[in-house]
Amino acid sequence: MINRLPIDHSLTQADDAYIPPELIELTHQLVTPKQFEQLCAKYSELRLELTSTGELIAMTGTGGETGRSNADLTYQLRAWTRIDGRGVCFDSSTMFALPNNARRSPDASWIRRERWDSLTLHQKRRFVPVCPDFVAELRSPSDRLRVPFDKMSEYIANGASLGWLIDPSTRRVYVYRPHEDVLVFENPETVSGEPLLPGFTLNLSEMW
């Protein structure tokens, strides 16, 4: 079953999943991209992100079920990428510096090879200064639904051509594309990456 949601062009501030005591003070002030890089190096055990307005977001590690689903998602995307050869895929540890100055690390992502090859070695070794062509996010049990919705809209607004928000708790997949309503798949067995990712079909049986 497929439902449609209207496009939401408004982005709201994301909620913090968890902020350790050492970082609480920083939630009351703006953080620059340079400061953010230093924080990522200092608090490498946390998953940090930065909104376009300079708000710091800190998240703890995922639980076992989310981690298992994330591993399966990355594995399937990586296997297809190696065969297809037209792009490069990344796991959840990769940070992207988006055009709106946000710093985001989607659970899985893919970039066309020509875009990746156009970057310098220095750029490839740091936070990648582009928005991926494809992004996938897994909603964890602690996420408020508005937060991943806003992130997906942000990816599309910054240049992504395809985005998947996978919600294991409701067995729904939200498919985002530029200038189109959001498609909502109810309890699908698979979801297709066509036409951006020709031949890639994500099997969701291990995620439900």
C-alpha positions in Angstrom: 0.0 0.0 0.0 1.3 3.5 -0.9 0.2 6.7 0.7 1.3 10.2 -0.3 2.3 13.1 2.0 2.5 16.7 0.9 5.9 18.2 0.5 7.0 20.0 3.7 9.4 22.8 2.9 9.8 24.0 6.5 12.6 22.8 8.6 12.3 22.9 12.4 15.1 22.5 14.9 16.1 18.9 15.7 15.8 17.6 19.3 18.8 16.4 21.1 18.8 12.6 21.7 21.3 12.9 24.6 23.9 15.4 25.6 26.5 14.4 28.1 27.3 16.8 31.0 30.5 18.1 29.3 28.5 19.3 26.3 25.4 20.8 28.1 26.9 24.3 28.1 27.4 24.2 24.3 23.7 23.6 23.7 23.1 27.2 24.9 25.4 28.8 22.4 26.1 28.6 18.7 28.8 26.2 17.5 30.9 27.1 14.5 31.9 24.4 11.9 35.5 24.6 13.1 34.5 24.1 16.7 32.3 21.2 15.6 35.3 19.4 14.0 37.2 19.8 17.2 34.3 18.4 19.2 34.0 15.4 16.9 37.7 14.6 17.5 37.3 15.0 21.3 34.1 13.1 21.7 34.6 10.4 19.1 32.5 7.9 21.1 29.4 10.1 20.4 27.6 10.7 17.1 27.5 14.4 16.7 25.7 16.6 14.1 25.4 20.3 13.6 22.3 22.1 12.3 22.5 24.8 9.7 21.8 27.4 12.5 24.8 26.1 14.6 22.9 23.9 17.1 24.8 21.0 18.4 23.1 17.6 18.4 24.7 14.7 20.3 23.5 11.1 20.1 24.7 8.0 22.0 25.3 4.7 20.3 22.4 2.7 18.9 20.8 -0.3 20.4 21.3 -3.8 19.1 18.2 -3.9 16.8 19.0 -0.5 15.2 22.6 -1.5 14.8 21.7 -4.8 13.2 19.3 -3.1 10.7 21.9 -0.4 9.9 24.6 -3.1 9.2 22.2 -4.9 6.8 21.3 -1.6 5.1 25.0 -0.7 4.5 25.8 -4.3 3.4 23.1 -4.3 0.7 24.0 -0.9 -0.6 27.7 -1.8 -0.6 27.2 -5.0 -2.5 25.2 -3.3 -5.2 27.7 -0.4 -5.4 30.6 -2.8 -6.0 28.7 -4.5 -8.9 27.3 -1.3 -10.4 30.5 0.7 -10.2 29.0 4.1 -11.0 29.2 5.5 -7.5 30.7 5.3 -4.0 28.7 4.4 -0.9 29.3 5.4 2.8 28.3 4.1 6.2 26.9 6.0 9.2 30.3 7.2 10.4 30.8 9.5 7.4 30.1 13.2 8.0 28.9 15.5 5.2 29.3 19.3 5.1 26.1 20.3 3.4 25.7 23.5 1.4 23.5 25.1 4.2 26.4 24.6 6.7 24.8 21.7 8.5 27.0 18.7 9.3 25.1 15.4 8.9 26.0 11.7 8.9 23.2 9.6 7.3 23.0 6.0 8.2 23.9 5.1 4.6 24.6 7.2 1.5 25.8 7.1 -2.1 27.5 9.7 -4.4 28.0 9.5 -8.1 31.5 8.6 -8.9 32.2 11.7 -11.1 31.3 13.9 -8.1 33.5 11.9 -5.8 36.4 11.9 -8.2 36.1 15.7 -8.6 37.1 16.2 -4.9 40.6 16.7 -3.9 42.4 14.1 -1.6 42.2 16.7 1.2 38.5 17.0 0.8 38.0 13.3 0.7 39.9 12.9 4.0 37.8 15.5 5.9 34.1 16.0 6.2 32.9 15.5 2.7 31.9 18.9 1.3 28.9 17.8 -0.8 25.4 16.5 -0.2 25.0 12.8 -1.2 22.9 11.9 -4.2 21.2 9.2 -2.1 20.7 9.1 1.7 19.0 6.6 4.0 18.1 7.1 7.6 16.8 4.5 10.1 14.5 5.8 12.7 15.6 4.6 16.1 13.0 4.0 18.9 14.2 7.2 20.7 13.7 9.5 17.7 10.7 11.8 17.6 9.2 11.4 14.1 9.5 15.1 13.3 13.3 15.0 13.6 14.0 12.5 10.8 11.3 14.1 8.7 13.1 17.4 8.9 16.5 15.8 8.2 15.2 14.1 5.0 13.7 17.4 3.8 17.0 19.1 4.5 18.9 16.5 2.4 16.6 17.0 -0.5 16.8 20.8 -0.2 20.6 20.6 -0.3 20.8 18.5 -3.5 19.9 14.8 -2.7 18.0 13.1 -5.5 16.6 10.3 -3.4 16.1 9.8 0.3 14.7 6.9 2.3 13.5 7.1 5.9 13.0 3.6 7.2 10.9 3.2 10.3 11.1 -0.4 11.7 8.7 0.3 14.5 5.8 1.1 12.2 7.2 -0.9 9.2 7.0 2.1 7.0 9.3 3.5 4.4 9.1 7.2 3.4 10.6 8.0 0.0 11.7 11.5 -0.7 12.5 13.0 -4.1 12.8 16.7 -5.2 9.6 18.5 -6.1 7.5 15.4 -5.4 5.1 14.4 -2.6 6.6 12.0 -0.1 5.6 8.4 -0.8 4.8 6.2 2.2 5.1 2.4 1.8 3.2 0.4 4.4 5.0 -2.8 5.4 6.9 -3.3 2.1 9.0 -6.4 1.5 11.4 -4.4 -0.7 12.0 -0.8 -1.8 13.5 0.2 -5.2 16.2 2.8 -5.8 15.2 3.3 -9.4 15.9 5.3 -11.4 18.8 6.9 -9.5 20.2 3.5 -8.4 19.3 1.2 -11.3 19.1 -2.4 -10.2 19.2 -1.7 -6.5 16.4 -3.1 -4.5 16.6 -3.1 -0.7 15.3 -6.3 1.0 13.6 -5.2 4.2 13.0 -8.7 5.7 15.9 -8.4 8.1 14.8 -5.0 9.3 11.2 -5.7 10.4 
